[in-house]
Every structure is written in structure tokens, then in C-alpha cells.
Amino acid sequence: MARVVDGEIMNLIGTRIKQLRKEKHISQQMLSDKLELLGIYVCRGSVSRVEDLSRSVTDMELYAFARVFDVNVDELFDKELIEKKYLAD
């Protein structure tokens, strides 16, 4: 089984964050601003790194992303990535 954080993929939500952001027609900067209103400081560049899976995400950031997109935390996870990379035999 692959390690959860292996240096290549640093989070399991970035692809969904990008998808949800585009569905809502908001920019990375707008997402950063919405997170800041919740007291979570993730700059635009960090949003980009979350989306390209090169930055890890704290539990507080995970919760804030879910609030911004009005979804359950579970809905942020890229289930295809998890199945392919971490649950494959």
C-alpha cells in the first residue's frame, strides 16, 4: 500500500476543490477571501498548491473548504484518486 503522504500527492481534496470552485464560478483569490472571512488564512498561491495536490491541508482548512462550498467534508475527497492510489491491491 502506498504511503498517504508520499511527497508526490500531499492531499486528497485538491481536485474536488478545483472542480467545486469552477462549478461555483469563483477564482482562487475569491476562494482565498471566503476562507479568510472564516478566519482561515490560505493565500491564492496556497489555494493553487492545494488544487495541484502539492500542499497538505489542515483539518481546520478542510472544514472551512466544506463550509465555503456548502458540502459535507466527505464530499471534498477525490474518491477516484483514493481508490486508484491507496486502495488498489
matplotlib code that plots the C-alpha trace (Angstrom):
import matplotlib.pyplot as plt

x = [0.0, 1.3, 2.0, -0.7, 1.7, 4.4, 5.8, 4.0, 0.4, 0.1, -3.7, -6.8, -9.1, -7.4, -9.0, -12.5, -11.7, -10.8, -13.9, -16.3, -14.6, -15.1, -18.7, -19.3, -17.5, -15.2, -11.5, -8.7, -8.5, -12.2, -11.9, -9.0, -11.1, -14.1, -11.8, -10.3, -13.9, -14.0, -10.6, -8.7, -5.7, -4.9, -3.4, -4.3, -1.0, -1.7, -5.1, -3.3, -1.0, -3.9, -5.6, -2.4, -2.0, 1.4, 0.3, -1.2, -4.4, -5.1, -8.3, -9.4, -8.8, -10.7, -13.7, -13.5, -13.4, -16.6, -18.3, -17.4, -18.7, -21.7, -20.9, -20.1, -16.4, -16.7, -17.7, -14.4, -12.4, -11.4, -12.7, -11.3, -7.8, -8.2, -9.4, -6.6, -3.7, -4.4, -6.9, -5.5, -4.2]
y = [0.0, 3.5, 5.9, 8.5, 11.5, 10.4, 13.7, 13.3, 13.8, 15.9, 15.9, 14.1, 17.0, 19.3, 18.0, 18.3, 21.8, 22.9, 21.2, 22.8, 26.2, 26.2, 25.0, 28.0, 30.3, 31.7, 32.5, 31.2, 34.7, 34.7, 31.4, 32.7, 35.7, 33.5, 31.3, 34.4, 35.5, 32.2, 33.0, 30.6, 32.3, 30.5, 32.8, 32.5, 30.7, 28.2, 27.5, 26.8, 24.4, 22.6, 22.2, 20.8, 18.4, 19.8, 21.3, 19.5, 20.7, 21.0, 19.8, 23.4, 24.2, 21.1, 22.1, 25.7, 24.5, 22.4, 25.4, 27.7, 25.1, 24.2, 20.4, 17.7, 17.2, 13.7, 15.3, 17.1, 13.8, 12.7, 9.1, 8.1, 9.1, 7.3, 4.1, 4.2, 5.2, 4.0, 1.1, -0.7, -4.2]
z = [0.0, -0.8, 1.9, 2.5, 2.1, -0.2, -1.4, -4.8, -3.6, -0.5, -0.1, -1.3, -1.9, -4.3, -7.5, -5.9, -4.6, -8.1, -9.5, -7.0, -7.4, -11.1, -10.8, -8.5, -10.9, -8.3, -8.7, -6.5, -5.0, -4.3, -2.6, -0.5, 0.5, 1.5, 3.7, 5.3, 6.3, 8.3, 9.9, 7.8, 6.0, 2.8, 0.2, -3.5, -4.2, -1.5, -3.0, -6.3, -4.5, -2.8, -6.1, -7.8, -4.8, -3.8, -0.4, 2.5, 4.2, 7.9, 9.5, 10.1, 6.4, 5.4, 7.5, 6.1, 2.5, 3.2, 4.7, 1.7, -0.7, 1.5, 1.3, 3.8, 4.4, 2.9, -0.4, -0.7, -1.1, -4.6, -4.3, -7.7, -6.6, -3.3, -5.0, -7.6, -5.4, -1.9, -2.1, -5.1, -4.4]

ax = plt.figure().add_subplot(projection="3d")
ax.plot(x, y, z, "-o")
ax.set_aspect("equal")
plt.show()
